[in-house]
Amino acid sequence: MISNQVTMIDKIGFHARTAAMFAKQAANFSSAIKIEFNNKSVNGKSMLAIMTLGVKFNDTIEIKIDGEDEEVAMKSLSELIQTNFNN
């Protein structure tokens, strides 16, 4: 299992579009992917679960990944957030 803290740079945070993009990209990996924020942990492959976290601009989340492709998944998902969802 690996983990990484990432700061949300999207001005709105995790909303429908960004949560959907994250979940869709996470679904490409076989590893288990969790997002933790404010003592709550959700499935990173579920758009609705991600939206329940209430992550806003400048909030820091922790991504935890466990599985065969965890390194590649972490790089991909961290970069997605760090590049503002490629905007």
Secondary structure by P-SEA (a helix, b strand, c coil): cbbbbbbbcccccccaaaaaaaaaaaaccccbbbbbccccccccccaaaaaaccccccbbbbbbbbccaaaaaaaaaaaaaaacccc
